[in-house]
Amino acid sequence: DQDNALIYSPADGQPDPDAWFEDFGARMNRILNTAGIPFCDGGIMARNRQWRGTPDGWQARVNHWISRADPEDILNADIFFDFFPAHGDISLGLALFDAAYAAAQGNVGFAKALAAGLEQVSAPLTLFGRLRLKDGGIDLKLHGLFPIVAFARAAAIRHGIAARSTEERLRRLGEAGHVPTGEIAMIDSTHALIISLLLEQQRRDI
């Protein structure tokens, strides 16, 4: 589904043009939905007030997420810390991205909250170390991809590594000495294998 947001900077002395961007966001979301990218069930779309604003408004929102860290805030943060500016004045998005990582860096409680979801995912193994299958298969996204992606995101935010992709986060965590390079190599190769298996299954399904 679609996850999108807007950041805008009003001209000096001008009122906040949020009403215009609300209409713009609603139209964009409708176009994407018509094109086959459905509306987000969680409401993470620019037509909703929570997902658009000025640089100061966005920074206050991020600070709120970091300080509270309740389940809804963590879900928002998971999506937000992976964003990439796509159109317009790209510098607004890039500056917000760097500022968000700077605000979260060193916040151990926030990093733990981001990683808390990993505790809810049980290992898909039997008592004898064999794969526990469901209907003859295994959910690789839940049991394989999610733990790696969530770990890389939480660790990168904890150490102020402003990167978006899991591969870059892992590489920079290893280069900075936060995780042993041998473990990084193992995690990275496992991540690549899971991605290839998922893509192959999707190809077969098509």
C-alpha positions in Angstrom: 0.0 0.0 0.0 1.0 3.6 -0.1 3.0 5.4 2.7 3.6 9.0 2.0 4.0 12.4 3.7 4.6 16.1 2.9 7.0 18.7 4.3 6.7 22.3 3.2 8.2 25.6 4.1 5.8 28.7 4.0 7.3 31.9 2.7 8.3 34.4 5.4 5.4 36.3 6.8 2.8 34.1 5.0 0.2 32.0 6.8 0.5 28.2 7.0 -0.8 26.8 3.7 -1.9 23.5 5.2 -5.3 23.7 3.7 -3.8 23.8 0.2 -1.6 20.8 0.9 -4.5 18.9 2.5 -6.3 19.1 -0.9 -3.1 18.3 -2.8 -2.4 15.3 -0.6 -5.9 14.0 -0.9 -5.8 14.2 -4.7 -2.4 12.5 -4.8 -3.6 9.7 -2.6 -6.7 9.2 -4.8 -4.6 9.1 -7.9 -2.2 6.5 -6.4 -5.2 4.4 -5.3 -6.7 4.5 -8.8 -3.3 3.5 -10.2 -3.3 0.3 -8.1 -1.4 1.4 -5.0 -4.2 1.2 -2.4 -4.9 3.5 0.5 -2.9 2.8 3.6 -5.2 1.1 6.3 -3.1 2.8 8.9 -3.7 6.3 7.5 -0.1 7.0 6.7 -0.9 9.3 3.8 -0.3 13.0 3.1 -4.1 13.7 3.2 -4.0 13.2 7.0 -2.8 16.1 9.1 -0.3 13.9 11.1 1.6 13.2 7.9 2.3 16.7 6.6 3.7 19.9 8.1 6.5 22.4 8.3 10.1 21.5 9.3 9.4 22.8 12.8 6.2 20.8 13.0 7.9 17.7 11.8 10.7 18.0 14.3 8.2 18.4 17.1 6.4 15.3 15.9 9.6 13.3 15.8 10.6 14.5 19.3 7.2 13.4 20.5 7.6 9.9 19.1 11.1 9.5 20.5 10.1 10.7 24.0 6.9 8.7 24.3 7.7 5.5 22.4 4.2 3.9 22.8 3.2 1.2 20.3 1.6 3.7 17.8 4.6 6.0 18.0 6.9 3.1 17.3 5.0 2.0 14.3 5.1 5.6 13.0 8.8 5.8 13.7 9.5 2.5 11.9 8.1 3.9 8.7 9.4 7.5 9.2 13.0 6.5 9.7 13.1 4.8 6.3 11.6 7.7 4.3 13.2 9.1 1.1 12.3 12.5 -0.3 10.9 12.1 -3.8 9.9 15.5 -5.3 10.1 19.2 -4.8 12.7 20.9 -2.6 14.6 17.7 -1.7 16.7 19.6 0.8 13.7 19.9 3.2 13.4 16.2 3.4 17.1 15.5 3.7 17.5 18.1 6.5 14.6 16.5 8.4 16.1 13.0 7.9 19.4 14.1 9.4 17.8 16.0 12.2 15.6 13.0 13.2 18.6 10.7 13.5 20.5 13.3 15.5 17.6 13.6 17.9 17.3 9.8 18.3 21.1 9.1 18.6 22.1 7.8 22.0 18.5 7.3 23.1 18.8 3.7 24.4 15.2 3.6 25.6 13.9 4.5 22.1 16.2 1.9 20.4 15.0 -0.8 22.8 11.4 0.2 22.1 12.1 -0.1 18.3 13.5 -3.6 18.8 10.8 -4.8 21.2 8.8 -6.3 18.4 11.5 -8.8 17.9 10.6 -10.5 21.2 7.1 -11.3 19.8 8.6 -13.3 16.9 9.3 -16.9 17.9 12.0 -18.9 16.2 10.4 -21.2 13.5 12.1 -24.3 14.8 11.0 -27.5 16.5 12.5 -28.9 19.6 14.9 -30.9 17.4 16.0 -27.9 15.3 13.9 -28.5 12.3 11.8 -25.9 10.5 8.3 -25.6 11.9 6.0 -25.4 8.8 2.5 -24.1 8.5 0.5 -25.5 5.6 3.7 -26.8 4.1 5.5 -23.4 4.1 7.2 -20.8 6.3 6.7 -17.1 6.5 10.2 -15.8 5.5 9.1 -12.2 5.9 8.1 -12.6 9.5 10.7 -15.1 10.7 13.7 -14.1 8.5 13.4 -10.6 6.9 11.7 -8.7 9.8 14.3 -9.5 12.5 17.2 -8.4 10.3 15.5 -5.2 9.1 14.3 -4.3 12.5 17.7 -4.9 14.1 19.5 -2.9 11.4 17.1 0.0 11.8 17.2 0.1 15.6 21.0 -0.1 15.7 21.5 2.5 13.1 19.2 4.9 14.9 20.8 4.2 18.2 24.3 5.1 16.8 23.1 8.0 14.6 23.8 6.3 11.3 21.5 8.1 8.9 21.0 5.4 6.3 17.9 4.0 4.8 18.6 0.6 3.3 19.3 -2.4 5.5 22.5 -3.2 3.5 24.0 0.2 4.1 23.0 0.2 7.7 24.7 -3.1 8.3 27.8 -2.0 6.4 28.2 1.2 8.3 27.5 -0.5 11.7 30.4 -2.9 10.9 32.7 -0.1 9.7 32.1 1.9 12.8 32.9 -1.1 15.0 29.4 -1.3 16.6 29.0 -4.9 15.4 31.8 -7.4 14.6 32.5 -7.5 10.9 32.1 -11.3 10.9 28.6 -11.1 12.3 27.8 -8.3 9.8 28.9 -10.5 6.9 26.8 -13.4 8.1 23.7 -11.2 8.6 24.2 -9.5 5.3 24.5 -12.8 3.4 21.4 -14.2 5.2 19.4 -11.1 4.3 20.4 -11.4 0.6 19.4 -15.1 0.6 16.0 -14.4 2.1 15.3 -11.6 -0.4 16.2 -13.9 -3.3 13.9 -16.7 -1.9 11.0 -14.2 -1.5 11.5 -12.9 -5.0 11.6 -16.3 -6.5 8.4 -17.3 -4.7 6.7 -14.2 -5.9 7.9 -15.0 -9.5 6.4 -18.4 -9.2 3.1 -17.1 -7.8 2.8 -14.7 -10.8 
